[in-house]
Amino acid sequence: MPSHRLRKQAISLQHEYPIDIFDEDGTPPGHYVADFLIEGQLIVELKACNTIAPEHIAQVLGYLRGSRLQHGMLINFGAPKIQVKKLIL
């Protein structure tokens, strides 16, 4: 499991970590459960589909905006070759 390897290297990692989401005016409409939150700064979203779709990118960007974090990574294991998309606000 990749989380075990990261923890062995003393990297802070939370699996299925709940993140409160906030609107532009600061009201909390709900929360999101991140696949991974690494070092409290990087949201990692995992997919298993044919290819990364625009709605997957929009999903991660929405999580970044709502959580007030700046860095995200989208990883798709369902394609013939692993796809990685880095996202920064």
N, C-alpha and C positions, 0 to 999 in steps of 0.2 A: 504494500500500500504506500503511495507517495507521501502521505501525511506522516508516516513513521520515519521515512528518510529525512524529511524536513525537520521533524522534532529532534532527531539524532544530531542534527547540525545546530541545535539551539535556536531554531527559527520559530517564532510564535505563530501558531496556527489554530484557528477555530473552525471546526466542521459544523455545517448547518447552523451558522451563527445568526441570530435574529438582529436585524438592523432596523431601527426606527426610521421611518420615512417622513419628511417634512415638506409641506407645500411652500411656495415662495413667501407666503406671509407668516410662516413659522408654525402653522397648525399641523399636528400629527395625524394624518388620515389613516395610518396603519403601519405595518412593518413588513419587511421582506426577510426571508431566510436565505442567506448567502450560502452557496455550496461551500465556499471557503472564504475566510477573511484572514489574510496573512499580514502579520506585524501590525494589525490594526489600521492598515492603509491601503491594501490591495484586495479588491473583490475579484474572485475567480468564479466564473460561471461555466459549468460543464454541460456539453450537449453530446448527443449521439444521434446524428441525422446525416443525410446525404451530403449536405453542404451548409455552411454558415449562411443564414438568410438575413435580409435587412431587419426583420423584426427581432432577431436575436441581438443584433447590435443595438437597436433601439431599446430593447429590454435592459441591457447592461448600462447604457447611457442614462436611462431613467433611474436606475438604481443609484448611479453615481450622483446625479443631480439631487435626488431625494435624500440620500444619506450624507451629502456634503463631503463625500470623498472624491479624490481626483483621479485615481488610477484603477483600471479594470482590465481583466483579461478574459477572453472568451476562448475556450478550448473545445474543439469538436473531435470526438473519437470515432464518429460514425462514417466518415469519408474514407476512401481507400488510403489516403495519407492524412495523418493528423494535421488539423488546421488550427492555427493560433492567431488570434487577433488581439493586439494591444490597443487599449482605449484610454485616452487622457482627456480630461476636461480642462 
